[in-house]
Amino acid sequence: MSEDINFEEAMKQLEEIANELEKGNLTLDESVNKFEDGIKLSKKCNDFLNSAEKKITMLINNGEEIKEENFEPKEE
């Protein structure tokens, strides 16, 4: 797994690993290695999403003044 991978490529690789594991044609060692790779990719995707969430800001027009605030997701 490359360290300079982007989110889309990480998701693609994660889907490929899931498909391979679902087929059931791998040895136990291969399955464990694929699972470990999948966990690493999953954490990397989660890091990408957390980073993106931190970068998202909302511009709020407060009269004539525009201020920038951190995005806070609504909990339902």
Secondary structure by P-SEA (a helix, b strand, c coil): ccccccaaaaaaaaaaaaaaaaaccccaaaaaaaaaaaaaaaaaaaaaaaaaaaabbbbbbcccbbbbbcbbbbcc
